[in-house]
Amino acid sequence: QVRLQESGGGLVQAGGSLRLSCVVSGINFKLYDMAWYRQSPGSQRELIATISGSGNTNYSDSVQGRATISRDNVMWRVYLQLDSLKAEDSAVYFCNAVTSSRLPRFGWGRGTQVTVAS
């Protein structure tokens, strides 16, 4: 059974930074492209960053230049460093594996809440 456990969220002042972590179990982690999504109240879940098994990354325009996605293929973790946080970054953040079309592969974990105080 695939399990996704996100952590690292919290309350931070605008301009601050957070590092989110996602522990993955139940799959051969290094074979999968991974991604971070976020969802704020009343909005659809948004794909914001992806990383291939070999480490190639892509970012949405909303976080480009402020986010860094990385992965640890030994510890089966994927990370998201968020810098220069803005109020509009407030959301619940989720990780998932993604297909070549960048669609989520598995069910969702609980996510981790990020709240940015302006």
KAPE-V592235 format. One record per backbone hydrogen bond with DSSP energy under -1.0 kcal/mol. NH is the residue of the N-H (numbers start at 1). CO is the residue of the C=O. Records with the same first field share a line. If there is no record, write none. Layout:
# KAPE-V592235
NH = CO ; CO
This chain:
# KAPE-V592235
3 = 25
5 = 23
7 = 21
12 = 115
14 = 117
15 = 85
16 = 13
18 = 82
20 = 80
21 = 7
22 = 78
23 = 5
24 = 76
25 = 3
29 = 27
31 = 28
32 = 29
34 = 51
35 = 96
36 = 49
37 = 94
38 = 46
39 = 92
43 = 40
46 = 38
48 = 36
49 = 36
50 = 58
51 = 34
52 = 56
55 = 52
58 = 50
60 = 48
63 = 60
64 = 60
66 = 63
67 = 63
68 = 81
70 = 79
72 = 77
76 = 72
77 = 72
78 = 22
79 = 70
80 = 20
81 = 68
82 = 18
83 = 66
85 = 16
89 = 86
90 = 87
91 = 114
92 = 39
93 = 112
94 = 37
96 = 35
98 = 33
99 = 103
102 = 99
105 = 97
112 = 93
114 = 91
115 = 10
117 = 12
